[in-house]
Amino acid sequence: MSIREYVGGGIMGFAWIAASILGLVIHVWTIVIAFLLSGLFAAILTLVFPILSEIYWFFKIGSNVGYGTTYCVSIMAYIMLFGLAFLGAMIVSSKN
């Protein structure tokens, strides 16, 4: 294996592990936000439809409180981790 494959694989592995952990934290956090702001039915819907619910609550929290809140910033970081994982995959698969 070349250095490129080690570096790209390391970046990709780190990003996927971090995204998995952060995704779980964000999902639980979103369920709690839905329960506190809209009740049990919203929390159940958030549990069943995670991606749609996180998009909804991201814009709801962001438009009401501001996109600089910890919740919104963590979702933006989550999206950036997928970009970082894609970058690592591109490094591994490049043919230079």
Secondary structure, DSSP 8 states (H G I E B T S, - for coil): --HHHHHHHHHHHHHHHHHHHHHHHHHHHHHHHHHHHH-HHHHHHHHHSHHHHHHHHHHHHHHHT-TTSHHHHHHHHHHHHHHHHHHHHHHHH---
